[in-house]
Amino acid sequence: MSVPNVEFTAKEALMLEACVKCAACVKSCPVYRITHDPKCTPPYRSKVLRKVYQSQHGFPYKRDKPRVEELAEDFEEVFKCTLCGICTIGCTFQIQMRETLFDKLRALYEKLGLTKGGIKQTLDSIREFKNPFSLEKDLRVMWISDAESYEVQVPVKQKAKILYFVGCTSALKGALSMIPIGAAKVLNTIGEPWTVLGEEEVCCGNPALAAGGEEVARELAEENVRLAEQLGVEVVVMTCPGCFRTWMWEFPKLLKRKLPFKIIHLTELVLNHVKSGSLRLKQVVNEVVTYHDPCELGRLSGIIEEPREILKFVTKGLREPKESKSEGLCCGGGGLLNLVDKEAWSNLSVFRLKQLIETGARKVFSSCPSCKNTLMSAVEALGVDVEIIDLAEVLGDAVEKA
């Protein structure tokens, strides 16, 4: 069976035509650096999509329709990617492979029914449970029970200025509950009316998009925005970079309209209040630390200096690791890589952790629940005495009214 015609935008066509197959992006690809497999590279993945494109728009002699069975053979290579976006940094022509090409390619695989294994299961879970972990919605508020044990008040589904969108990973993985609890402490200290959606919160759609499920992601975007609008919020604050990037950049594209509220990451919110003089930060970590840039917060959303400015206040000092800021190495936690190649995921996380502890720091900070979860697995694999901390966890104790 031949692949049916696919609609390409002018931008997608430009990106496909612009690639000269120079492979400048390959040396920066984290999965290639771990696997050394030439098929696990940006040029190979774009080549798969280019076959489809050229069958419709190429020279007549290149217009042989690729068969669905051919694409099926490349499933693992297409999905063995963290969607970290560093290939664009390494590209001479700044081709937006992640946003323009790889998302398109994954969506094509889903449309053709070619997804399988953990990728398919994740999308099925999001369809049924509205989270990627196949968990019932009442478990979304377990962290609120934990917060109450710390005497932290969490308002649920109230009319408010600020909505804190917790995200599936922080809400549903008990080991990460101190991230939303820390955020709740910060919001209580700020003192402006805020709320969470509680059991009504649904996945932002980030893992649905990573699995190729654009329509599922659109439905989730509609539901999330509707819930936020009902509460009359002006600001939606996140601690998860995946949620942040999806609300900020993907929702307007999926819904084809501008959102009626501001999207902000917790680190931005805190720093804005510090600079305005309404909050101050105190040192709560008496050690020099290092910082791991989450791909979706740093390279893909441009929030790079804000976490560092905060760390200078709340710790004794910051040591930069190799490959940081916009060129930060992915820890392996993105793109659903762990569902396609567990070994590559584990090896990449260990490789990144080794870079981080080469700084001499024994406390590794990040601003992403998925990064924390992934790096904690690397700590266990290496058997080292290193603590992985999300910045939100300490901000709750570090902020105070000015």
Backbone torsions as a table, in degrees:
resi	resn	phi	psi	omega
1	MET	NA	128.9	179.5
2	SER	-78.3	151.6	176.7
3	VAL	-69.2	128.0	179.0
4	PRO	-67.2	164.6	179.6
5	ASN	-59.2	141.5	-179.9
6	VAL	-120.4	135.7	179.1
7	GLU	-82.5	126.8	178.0
8	PHE	-113.8	133.8	175.1
9	THR	-76.9	166.5	178.6
10	ALA	-61.0	-38.6	180.0
11	LYS	-65.5	-42.7	178.9
12	GLU	-63.6	-41.7	178.3
13	ALA	-62.4	-43.1	179.5
14	LEU	-60.8	-44.8	-178.9
15	MET	-63.7	-40.2	179.1
16	LEU	-68.2	-39.3	-179.6
17	GLU	-73.1	-30.2	-174.5
18	ALA	-72.7	-26.1	-177.7
19	CYS	-67.3	122.2	-179.8
20	VAL	-102.3	11.0	176.5
21	LYS	59.4	38.0	-179.0
22	CYS	-78.8	-17.7	178.3
23	ALA	68.1	20.1	176.5
24	ALA	-62.5	-26.3	-178.3
25	CYS	-78.2	-18.4	-170.3
26	VAL	-64.0	-42.4	-174.0
27	LYS	-65.0	-20.8	179.8
28	SER	-94.0	-10.7	-176.0
29	CYS	-68.1	118.1	-176.2
30	PRO	-63.7	-36.6	-178.8
31	VAL	-69.3	-39.8	177.1
32	TYR	-64.2	-39.2	-179.5
33	ARG	-62.7	-26.1	179.8
34	ILE	-90.6	-41.9	-173.9
35	THR	-93.2	-26.7	-174.7
36	HIS	56.9	28.5	179.3
37	ASP	-97.9	116.2	-177.7
38	PRO	-61.7	-18.0	176.4
39	LYS	-80.2	-18.6	178.4
40	CYS	-93.2	57.1	-177.8
41	THR	-136.8	156.8	177.9
42	PRO	-57.9	-43.6	-179.5
43	PRO	-61.2	-36.6	-179.6
44	TYR	-67.3	-43.6	-179.4
45	ARG	-63.8	-42.5	179.8
46	SER	-67.9	-28.5	177.1
47	LYS	-63.3	-38.1	178.6
48	VAL	-60.8	-45.1	179.5
49	LEU	-71.4	-34.2	-179.1
50	ARG	-64.1	-33.4	176.7
51	LYS	-57.6	-43.5	180.0
52	VAL	-66.8	-44.4	-179.0
53	TYR	-62.1	-48.2	-176.5
54	GLN	-68.3	-25.9	177.4
55	SER	-66.9	-18.4	178.9
56	GLN	-107.0	-33.2	-170.6
57	HIS	-126.3	0.4	-178.2
58	GLY	-83.2	-173.1	175.3
59	PHE	-61.7	150.7	-177.1
60	PRO	-51.4	-37.3	-177.4
61	TYR	-73.2	-9.7	178.5
62	LYS	-103.9	10.5	-171.7
63	ARG	-94.6	28.1	173.0
64	ASP	-71.6	126.4	-178.7
65	LYS	-68.8	123.6	173.9
66	PRO	-66.8	149.3	-179.4
67	ARG	-92.3	148.8	179.5
68	VAL	-57.1	-36.4	-179.4
69	GLU	-63.2	-33.4	177.3
70	GLU	-65.3	-45.1	179.0
71	LEU	-63.4	-37.5	-179.7
72	ALA	-59.2	-33.8	-179.5
73	GLU	-66.1	-23.0	-177.7
74	ASP	-99.0	14.1	-176.0
75	PHE	-53.5	-52.1	-175.7
76	GLU	-63.3	-41.2	-179.0
77	GLU	-65.4	-37.1	179.4
78	VAL	-66.7	-41.1	-175.1
79	PHE	-95.2	-5.8	178.5
80	LYS	-84.7	69.4	-172.5
81	CYS	-154.5	138.9	-179.4
82	THR	-89.2	-1.3	-177.4
83	LEU	55.5	35.4	-174.8
84	CYS	-77.7	-20.4	175.7
85	GLY	82.2	4.2	-178.1
86	ILE	-71.2	-18.3	177.7
87	CYS	-61.9	-31.5	177.7
88	THR	-68.0	-38.1	177.9
89	ILE	-62.4	-38.7	-178.0
90	GLY	-82.4	-8.4	-175.0
91	CYS	-84.0	130.4	178.8
92	THR	-58.9	-34.3	-176.5
93	PHE	-101.2	6.7	178.3
94	GLN	55.4	40.1	178.1
95	ILE	-66.5	128.4	-177.4
96	GLN	-83.5	77.3	-173.6
97	MET	-66.5	-43.7	-176.7
98	ARG	-66.4	-56.5	-173.2
99	GLU	-70.2	-36.5	-171.4
100	THR	-98.3	-40.2	-172.0
101	LEU	-103.0	-48.6	-173.1
102	PHE	-71.8	-36.4	174.9
103	ASP	-62.4	-40.5	178.7
104	LYS	-62.6	-43.1	-177.9
105	LEU	-65.4	-43.2	179.1
106	ARG	-65.0	-39.1	178.3
107	ALA	-63.6	-36.2	177.8
108	LEU	-64.8	-42.7	178.6
109	TYR	-61.9	-40.7	177.9
110	GLU	-66.0	-42.6	-179.3
111	LYS	-62.2	-35.3	-178.7
112	LEU	-86.1	0.2	179.5
113	GLY	72.0	30.3	-175.7
114	LEU	-98.4	-7.1	178.3
115	THR	-73.4	151.7	-176.7
116	LYS	-155.1	176.5	176.1
117	GLY	58.4	-139.8	-177.4
118	GLY	-62.6	-30.5	178.8
119	ILE	-64.3	-49.4	179.2
120	LYS	-64.3	-42.2	-179.4
121	GLN	-61.7	-39.0	179.3
122	THR	-63.2	-45.8	-179.9
123	LEU	-66.2	-39.5	176.2
124	ASP	-61.5	-39.8	178.8
125	SER	-63.9	-42.4	-179.9
126	ILE	-65.4	-39.2	177.2
127	ARG	-60.9	-44.4	-174.3
128	GLU	-83.2	-45.7	-172.4
129	PHE	-105.7	-9.9	-176.3
130	LYS	62.2	29.7	168.2
131	ASN	-155.0	157.8	-174.9
132	PRO	-81.5	0.7	-173.6
133	PHE	-108.2	6.8	-179.8
134	SER	57.0	39.6	-179.2
135	LEU	-109.1	147.3	179.8
136	GLU	-69.2	151.9	-171.8
137	LYS	-67.1	-23.6	-179.1
138	ASP	-67.1	-18.5	178.1
139	LEU	-74.8	-14.2	178.7
140	ARG	-63.5	-22.1	-176.0
141	VAL	-103.5	8.6	178.1
142	MET	-60.1	-35.9	-179.9
143	TRP	-64.9	-27.2	178.5
144	ILE	-68.3	-36.9	174.2
145	SER	-62.4	-40.8	176.4
146	ASP	-62.6	-40.5	-179.9
147	ALA	-60.9	-40.3	-179.8
148	GLU	-62.7	-32.5	177.9
149	SER	-68.4	-20.7	174.6
150	TYR	-96.9	9.0	-178.6
151	GLU	59.9	38.6	176.5
152	VAL	-106.2	120.5	-178.4
153	GLN	-83.1	135.2	179.5
154	VAL	-128.3	106.3	177.3
155	PRO	-73.1	137.4	-176.1
156	VAL	-119.8	128.0	175.7
157	LYS	49.3	50.4	176.1
158	GLN	-111.1	151.7	172.1
159	LYS	-61.3	129.7	-174.0
160	ALA	-159.3	164.2	176.0
161	LYS	-77.4	-38.8	-174.2
162	ILE	-115.5	131.2	170.6
163	LEU	-106.8	124.3	171.7
164	TYR	-93.4	111.1	177.2
165	PHE	-90.9	110.6	-169.5
166	VAL	-74.2	-45.4	-177.3
167	GLY	93.2	151.8	-173.7
168	CYS	-63.8	-43.5	-173.4
169	THR	-64.4	-48.2	-179.6
170	SER	-67.9	-38.4	-175.6
171	ALA	-75.1	-34.8	-169.3
172	LEU	-105.4	-10.5	175.5
173	LYS	-104.4	105.9	-172.4
174	GLY	-54.6	-33.2	-178.6
175	ALA	-66.2	-13.9	-177.3
176	LEU	-107.1	10.2	-173.1
177	SER	-64.4	-21.2	179.3
178	MET	-70.6	-14.7	176.0
179	ILE	-68.3	-56.8	177.4
180	PRO	-66.1	-30.1	177.4
181	ILE	-64.9	-42.0	176.1
182	GLY	-61.8	-42.0	178.1
183	ALA	-63.1	-40.2	178.8
184	ALA	-62.3	-40.3	177.2
185	LYS	-60.4	-43.8	179.3
186	VAL	-60.7	-48.5	-177.4
187	LEU	-65.2	-36.0	176.1
188	ASN	-66.2	-36.6	178.6
189	THR	-69.1	-40.3	177.3
190	ILE	-58.4	-41.6	171.5
191	GLY	89.6	1.6	176.8
192	GLU	-86.4	151.0	-178.7
193	PRO	-58.7	128.1	-179.4
194	TRP	-142.1	165.7	-178.6
195	THR	-157.7	167.0	169.2
196	VAL	-122.3	165.9	180.0
197	LEU	-87.0	-13.2	178.8
198	GLY	61.9	-133.9	-178.5
199	GLU	-64.8	-20.9	-177.2
200	GLU	-78.8	-15.8	179.0
201	GLU	-62.7	138.8	176.0
202	VAL	-124.1	164.3	180.0
203	CYS	-51.6	144.4	178.8
204	CYS	-70.8	-20.6	-179.0
205	GLY	102.8	-3.8	-179.7
206	ASN	-58.1	-50.8	178.1
207	PRO	-67.9	-25.8	176.0
208	ALA	-65.3	-43.7	177.4
209	LEU	-64.0	-40.0	178.9
210	ALA	-63.9	-26.9	178.1
211	ALA	-90.8	1.4	178.7
212	GLY	92.0	3.2	-174.5
213	GLY	-89.7	71.2	-177.3
214	GLU	-62.6	-41.0	-179.4
215	GLU	-66.4	-38.7	176.5
216	VAL	-62.3	-44.2	179.6
217	ALA	-62.3	-38.0	178.7
218	ARG	-63.7	-43.1	178.4
219	GLU	-62.4	-40.6	178.6
220	LEU	-66.5	-39.6	177.7
221	ALA	-61.1	-45.0	179.0
222	GLU	-59.5	-43.4	-178.1
223	GLU	-67.9	-44.3	-179.6
224	ASN	-63.9	-44.4	-179.6
225	VAL	-66.4	-39.9	177.9
226	ARG	-60.1	-44.6	179.6
227	LEU	-63.3	-41.6	179.3
228	ALA	-65.8	-40.6	179.4
229	GLU	-65.2	-37.3	179.6
230	GLN	-61.6	-30.6	-179.2
231	LEU	-89.0	-3.1	176.0
232	GLY	67.4	29.7	-175.5
233	VAL	-74.8	152.2	177.5
234	GLU	-105.7	-24.0	-176.5
235	VAL	-136.2	135.9	171.7
236	VAL	-115.0	119.6	-177.1
237	VAL	-107.6	143.1	-176.6
238	MET	-127.8	153.2	166.1
239	THR	-111.1	-12.2	179.9
240	CYS	-99.6	119.0	179.2
241	PRO	-61.3	-33.6	177.8
242	GLY	-63.1	-45.4	175.8
243	CYS	-62.5	-44.8	-178.1
244	PHE	-58.4	-51.3	-177.3
245	ARG	-65.3	-35.3	-179.0
246	THR	-68.6	-47.0	176.7
247	TRP	-63.3	-43.8	-174.2
248	MET	-69.6	-47.1	-171.0
249	TRP	-109.0	-36.7	-175.2
250	GLU	-84.1	-38.7	-178.5
251	PHE	-56.5	-48.7	179.2
252	PRO	-59.2	-34.8	178.4
253	LYS	-71.9	-42.8	-178.8
254	LEU	-66.6	-39.4	-175.7
255	LEU	-93.9	-10.1	179.7
256	LYS	56.9	40.4	174.6
257	ARG	-158.7	159.2	177.8
258	LYS	-78.1	139.1	179.2
259	LEU	-75.4	144.9	-175.5
260	PRO	-86.6	16.9	179.0
261	PHE	-146.0	164.2	-178.5
262	LYS	-86.2	139.8	176.4
263	ILE	-106.4	129.6	-175.4
264	ILE	-146.6	144.6	174.7
265	HIS	-87.1	151.5	-176.1
266	LEU	-56.1	-38.1	-179.5
267	THR	-63.4	-38.0	176.8
268	GLU	-65.3	-44.8	-178.5
269	LEU	-59.3	-47.7	-179.1
270	VAL	-63.0	-47.1	-177.2
271	LEU	-64.6	-37.1	176.4
272	ASN	-59.6	-42.7	-179.8
273	HIS	-70.4	-33.7	176.9
274	VAL	-66.2	-44.5	-178.5
275	LYS	-68.7	-30.0	178.3
276	SER	-80.1	-11.7	177.9
277	GLY	91.8	3.3	-178.5
278	SER	-85.9	-20.0	176.6
279	LEU	-129.0	155.8	168.0
280	ARG	-132.5	157.3	-178.8
281	LEU	-113.7	140.4	176.9
282	LYS	-118.5	155.8	179.0
283	GLN	-72.6	125.5	179.0
284	VAL	-122.8	-5.6	177.7
285	VAL	-123.4	112.5	-174.9
286	ASN	-91.2	48.2	179.8
287	GLU	-145.5	158.0	168.9
288	VAL	-79.9	135.1	-174.3
289	VAL	-124.6	174.1	171.4
290	THR	-125.5	165.5	-175.1
291	TYR	-132.2	132.2	175.6
292	HIS	-102.7	122.0	179.4
293	ASP	-77.9	117.9	171.6
294	PRO	-65.7	135.0	-176.3
295	CYS	-57.9	-43.1	-174.3
296	GLU	-77.0	-15.4	176.8
297	LEU	-95.0	-44.4	-176.4
298	GLY	-82.9	-80.3	-174.9
299	ARG	-60.6	-41.4	-172.6
300	LEU	-90.3	-13.9	179.4
301	SER	-126.8	-8.5	174.5
302	GLY	80.6	9.5	178.2
303	ILE	-93.5	91.9	-172.6
304	ILE	-117.5	-47.9	-175.3
305	GLU	-82.4	-28.1	-176.2
306	GLU	-57.2	-49.8	177.7
307	PRO	-61.1	-36.3	-179.5
308	ARG	-67.5	-40.6	177.6
309	GLU	-61.4	-40.6	179.1
310	ILE	-66.2	-42.4	-178.8
311	LEU	-62.5	-31.1	177.8
312	LYS	-65.7	-28.6	176.7
313	PHE	-79.3	-44.2	-166.0
314	VAL	-95.8	-7.4	178.0
315	THR	-125.9	177.0	-179.9
316	LYS	-78.1	-18.3	-179.9
317	GLY	164.4	167.3	-175.5
318	LEU	-126.9	130.4	173.3
319	ARG	-111.2	125.8	-179.4
320	GLU	-78.2	135.6	174.8
321	PRO	-81.9	171.9	169.6
322	LYS	-61.7	147.7	174.9
323	GLU	55.4	75.0	-178.5
324	SER	-125.3	179.6	-179.9
325	LYS	58.0	-130.9	-175.1
326	SER	-68.4	-17.7	178.5
327	GLU	-105.3	19.4	-179.2
328	GLY	-60.3	138.8	179.4
329	LEU	-78.3	134.0	177.4
330	CYS	-64.3	143.0	177.3
331	CYS	-83.7	-10.5	-179.2
332	GLY	103.8	-4.0	-173.0
333	GLY	-79.0	-4.2	-176.1
334	GLY	-106.1	171.4	171.9
335	GLY	72.5	4.1	-176.8
336	LEU	66.5	25.5	-179.1
337	LEU	-55.8	-39.8	-177.3
338	ASN	-62.4	-18.9	179.3
339	LEU	-86.3	-13.4	-177.5
340	VAL	-107.6	-40.7	-178.6
341	ASP	-145.1	91.0	-177.3
342	LYS	-61.3	-36.6	-178.3
343	GLU	-66.7	-45.2	178.4
344	ALA	-62.7	-41.5	177.6
345	TRP	-58.7	-48.1	-178.9
346	SER	-65.6	-45.1	-178.8
347	ASN	-64.5	-38.1	179.2
348	LEU	-67.5	-42.1	-179.9
349	SER	-64.3	-39.0	177.8
350	VAL	-66.6	-42.5	178.5
351	PHE	-58.9	-44.7	-179.7
352	ARG	-68.0	-41.6	179.8
353	LEU	-61.4	-39.4	177.8
354	LYS	-60.0	-40.6	176.4
355	GLN	-60.7	-42.1	-176.6
356	LEU	-67.7	-40.5	-177.7
357	ILE	-82.5	-9.9	172.0
358	GLU	-64.2	-19.0	177.6
359	THR	-70.7	-15.1	-176.2
360	GLY	91.8	-9.4	179.3
361	ALA	-75.2	146.1	176.3
362	ARG	-113.2	4.7	171.8
363	LYS	-123.6	117.1	-179.2
364	VAL	-106.4	118.3	178.7
365	PHE	-98.0	151.8	169.8
366	SER	-149.9	-178.6	178.4
367	SER	-134.2	50.0	-175.7
368	CYS	-158.6	123.3	179.1
369	PRO	-62.3	-35.4	179.4
370	SER	-68.4	-39.8	176.8
371	CYS	-63.3	-43.6	179.0
372	LYS	-60.5	-46.4	-179.3
373	ASN	-60.1	-43.2	-178.5
374	THR	-69.0	-45.2	-178.4
375	LEU	-70.0	-29.4	174.3
376	MET	-64.3	-36.1	176.1
377	SER	-64.9	-37.0	178.5
378	ALA	-67.8	-37.9	176.6
379	VAL	-59.4	-43.6	179.4
380	GLU	-65.5	-41.3	-179.1
381	ALA	-65.8	-38.7	-179.1
382	LEU	-82.3	-23.4	-177.7
383	GLY	67.7	39.6	-178.2
384	VAL	-105.3	157.7	179.5
385	ASP	-91.3	78.3	-177.8
386	VAL	-133.5	139.7	179.2
387	GLU	-106.6	130.2	176.4
388	ILE	-101.0	123.4	-172.7
389	ILE	-128.9	132.9	170.7
390	ASP	-84.5	138.4	-176.7
391	LEU	-56.6	-33.8	179.8
392	ALA	-61.6	-30.2	-177.4
393	GLU	-63.8	-36.1	-179.5
394	VAL	-94.3	-21.5	-179.4
395	LEU	-60.9	-33.5	179.8
396	GLY	-56.7	-35.1	179.6
397	ASP	-93.5	-15.6	-175.1
398	ALA	-90.2	-22.7	-177.3
399	VAL	-89.1	144.7	173.8
400	GLU	-150.9	156.5	178.9
401	LYS	-63.4	137.3	179.7
402	ALA	-76.5	NA	NA
